[in-house]
Amino acid sequence: MRTVVHLSDLHFGRTDPAILAPIITFVNNVRPDVVAVSGDLTQRARTREYIAARDFLHSLPSPQIVVPGNHDVPLRNIFARFVRSLDHYRRYITADLAPFYADAEIAIAGVNTARAFTWKQGRINRRQLATLRRQLMPVPENRTKIVVTHHPFDLPAGAEGRVVGRSRLAIRTLAECRVDMLLAGHFHIADTGQTAKRYNIPGYSALIVSSGTSTSTRGRGQPNSLNVIRIEAGTVAIERRTWQPASVRFDVLSIEKFERTNAGWVRAS
């Protein structure tokens, strides 16, 4: 069995300080095999925010798959936005914008969907899809394959906006690679869905798992949350944990179970 802790939308610069120590303790106590962070580590891509995000990540277990979000690209500094858009991210977080981890049971690839020109909206390009093919095609199909982006491939329930740009092109590559699960954030809404709802690819349906904001005050009507994903022998359990200020801990809100079939991932009976 493998355990992945999925955090998202940390927004250092707008974090709730009461959450930071409890979430660090919680994640370390889970002892995950991988920590996945799906973007927006900072609020305004400022140096002090990146330093705080770096220190937070250093307090969590490794290995980690971390990708940037649109808030990690400077917004108001036009020169920094278009010429040095992710310089601070590379300096303080990681220079690797296509991180990859694999072991005997899982493979996880991170994709940078943040863009300077579209700022809020994300995109995937053909070069990134070629990288995904190189990373994931050699991985045996009996291992669970996961892709982490900031912008999702489908809208979580209640969200208004756009999915990641070039999603239909990308989903064909994901289907060729037999990707099982897509982790994302961006909308600060926790949700679980399936690619077959939006994309008609016969015999293919991956899980789409969104996290709410894990640490910031920008909850958009939802409590802070994270996902604990347990993977074993063609089954997945997605445990959604939400912040409870009264008990000062992340309690279980729901557990959803899925199983792999010839038609893709379906809810377990």
Secondary structure, DSSP 8 states (H G I E B T S, - for coil): -EEEEEE----BTSB-HHHHHHHHHHHHHH--SEEEEES--BSS--HHHHHHHHHHHHTS-S-EEEE--GGGS-SS-HHHHHHSTTHHHHHHT-S-SS-EEE-SSEEEEE-----TTTTTS-B--HHHHHHHHHHHTTS-TTSEEEEE-SS-SS--TT--S---BTHHHHHHHHHHTT--EEEE-SS---EEEEGGGT---TT---EEEE---SSBS--TTS--EEEEEEEETTEEEEEEEEEETTTTEEEEEEEEEEEEETTEEEE--
